Amino acid sequence: MKDKRIISIKDSKLRRIRNEMREVLNCFLEAEWKNAFNNQKRFLYNIDGKRRTIDDMSSEELQHFRMLQQKQNEIRKIGDHSICTCYTCGKPDQDMYYNHPYRAWFCVECANLAKSHHTRIKEKKRHGEYTCDSDDEFSKTFLS
Ligand SMILES: [Zn+2]
């Protein structure tokens, strides 16, 4: 995949189909995440409802509990880096810009905001007004 690319759909019917497909995929990821979350509860509470800690778990229970946490993390990562939502603002219904350094998709509005931020900081630095900005490294990745 190219380092930078915009996936843009102009036709309103195709946009609607795209958005509905994204919604289906996002719902699936959310359901899988909640399923893993709910499965963790049986390790976190006794039959009488008393809260347990990982110190109360057997090694097999702890291993299963950690596997469920890992599954949640993987599901979240898939969702965060998919084209189905903007990595920054979370909008699911926008044309998307792929930023390879982050291996994530950003809506065009957020990508343009990052680009303009870099331009403003660059201009301030040129005039000696600005010396440090942690967001500037992020903004630079949007320049092509
Ligand atoms: Zn966005």
Boltz pocket constraint, residues with backbone or C-beta under 6 A from the ligand:
constraints:
  - pocket:
      binder: B
      contacts: [[A, 86], [A, 87], [A, 88], [A, 89], [A, 90], [A, 91], [A, 106], [A, 107], [A, 108], [A, 109], [A, 110], [A, 111]]
      max_distance: 6.0
